[in-house]
Amino acid sequence: MLAGACNEPGDDLPPFGRLDCENYCDRAKDCNDNTDVDKCVDKCVKNMGNCQADEQQDALDQLDACHDVACNDFAGCAINAGLTCYFGL
């Protein structure tokens, strides 16, 4: 069996990648009380792990920036991070 063949998406995130997701999800909770932070972090880490390799850092930077936006701009910021992740936009 190949080394790393059983890795889950997100296992290869940079050390601060999970922290970016945690900060993002804390802000999501601030903006929506129904947000389950643990599930949000798990989903975020998985999604960031599925990013195009060359777009991952930019997507994490964008996600980190979402922590500081107003709640009415939060959804748009999150969408931009997703677009950066998958399309490099």
N, C-alpha and C positions, 0 to 999 in steps of 0.2 A: 504494500500500500504506500502511496506517495505521502511524504511528510506534508502536513497542512491540508490534506484532502478532506478532512472532516471539519475544517474551519467554518464557522458561521459568518454570515455577513456582519461586518462591524468588528470582527476579531483583528483586523489589520488597521484599524483607525489609529491615528497618532495619539499619543498619551492624553493630550488635551481634548481630543475629539469627544470622548464621553462627557467631559466637563462642559463643552459647548452644548451638548444635548441636554445635560442637566439644567444649565442656565436657561436654555430655550424653554424647557418644559416648566420650569419655575415661573417664567413669565406667562406661559400659556395658562397656568393655574391662576395667576393674578388676573388674567383677562377673562377667564371662564372657570367658575368654581366647579364645574362638572368634570374638569380635566383630571384624570388619574395620572399623577406624575410618574409613577413607576412604569405604567404601560406606555406612556408617552416617551420616556427615555429609551425603553427597549425598542420601540418602533423607530425612533430617531436613529439610534445606533445601527439598527438593521438597514434603514434606508440610506444612511451615509455610507455604510459598508457596501451598498450596491451602486454607489456613484461610479461614474467613469473615473478611473484612477487619476487622470490628469486634471480632473475637475473637483476632486474631493476637497482639497485645501480651500479653494475659493468658495465652495458650498459651505464648509464649516465656518469660514470667516463671515459669510453672509448670515448664517444662522446665529453666530455670536452677536452680530449687529442687531438682530431681532430682539435681543434681550432689552435693549434701550428704547424701543419704539413705543409710541402710544398704543393703547389697546385697539383703537379703531384702525390703526395701520398694521397691526400684528399679522393678520391673515395674509395681506399682500406681501409682507416681508417673508413669511414662511413659503409662500408660493414662489417668490423669487429665488429663495435658497434651493427649492426643488428643481426649478428650471436650470439653475447654475449647475446643480448636481448632474442632471441627465443630459443637458444640451450645451452647457458652457455659456449660457446667455448671461 
